[in-house]
Amino acid sequence: MRGFLGGIAALAGISLWLLGIGIYFFTLYLAYLTSFPALLATMFFPFLSQLFWIWKIWSITGIFFNLLTVLCLVWLALLVLLFGLMTAESRAR
């Protein structure tokens, strides 16, 4: 059981990193489409800019669950899953 939880936790950790990189590059792409200063701000302040772009897309389209929002929510769900698996694995020892 301990090896199984460790394997799933490792997979969740790798997925967390890959999804985080994908969200970062997608946010950079959104900023690139608007202006160079927006691209620089997004490059140096990724978390704040992701919140800004979620709000900006939501205000323009009127749709809260757009692609960026869904990707960020999946990332948060993976983070919670990873912490839960790490806790379960430490209790199994």
C-alpha positions in Angstrom: 0.0 0.0 0.0 2.8 2.3 0.9 4.5 1.9 -2.6 1.2 2.4 -4.3 0.5 5.7 -2.5 4.1 6.8 -3.1 3.7 6.1 -6.9 0.5 8.0 -7.1 2.0 10.9 -5.1 5.0 11.0 -7.5 2.7 11.0 -10.5 0.6 13.8 -8.9 3.8 15.8 -8.2 5.0 15.4 -11.8 1.6 16.4 -13.1 1.6 19.4 -10.8 4.9 20.6 -12.2 3.9 20.1 -15.8 0.5 21.7 -15.4 2.1 24.6 -13.6 4.6 25.2 -16.5 1.7 24.9 -19.0 -0.4 27.4 -17.1 2.6 29.8 -16.9 3.2 29.6 -20.7 -0.5 30.0 -21.5 -0.6 33.1 -19.3 2.4 34.4 -21.1 0.7 33.8 -24.4 -2.4 35.7 -23.3 -0.2 38.6 -22.2 1.8 38.5 -25.5 -1.5 39.0 -27.4 -2.1 42.3 -25.6 1.2 44.2 -25.1 4.8 43.9 -24.3 4.5 45.6 -20.8 1.8 43.0 -20.0 4.1 40.3 -21.1 6.9 41.5 -18.8 4.5 41.9 -15.8 3.2 38.4 -16.4 6.7 37.0 -16.7 7.8 38.5 -13.3 4.6 38.2 -11.3 3.0 34.9 -12.4 0.5 34.3 -9.6 -0.8 37.9 -9.6 -1.0 38.0 -13.4 -2.9 34.7 -13.5 -5.5 36.2 -11.1 -5.6 39.3 -13.3 -6.0 37.3 -16.5 -8.7 35.2 -15.0 -10.6 38.3 -14.0 -9.9 40.0 -17.4 -11.2 37.0 -19.4 -14.2 36.7 -17.1 -15.1 40.4 -17.5 -14.7 40.3 -21.3 -16.5 37.1 -22.0 -18.8 36.8 -19.0 -17.7 33.2 -18.5 -16.0 32.4 -15.3 -15.0 28.8 -16.1 -12.8 29.6 -19.1 -9.7 27.6 -20.0 -7.3 29.4 -17.7 -9.7 29.2 -14.7 -10.3 25.5 -15.2 -6.5 24.8 -15.5 -5.8 26.7 -12.3 -8.6 24.9 -10.5 -7.2 21.5 -11.7 -3.8 22.6 -10.5 -5.2 23.4 -7.0 -7.1 20.1 -6.9 -3.8 18.3 -7.8 -2.1 20.2 -5.0 -4.7 19.1 -2.5 -4.5 15.5 -3.8 -0.8 15.5 -3.4 -0.9 16.7 0.2 -3.6 14.2 1.0 -1.5 11.4 -0.5 1.6 12.5 1.3 -0.4 12.5 4.6 -1.8 9.1 3.9 1.6 7.7 3.0 3.2 9.1 6.2 0.4 7.6 8.3 0.9 4.2 6.6 4.5 4.0 7.8 
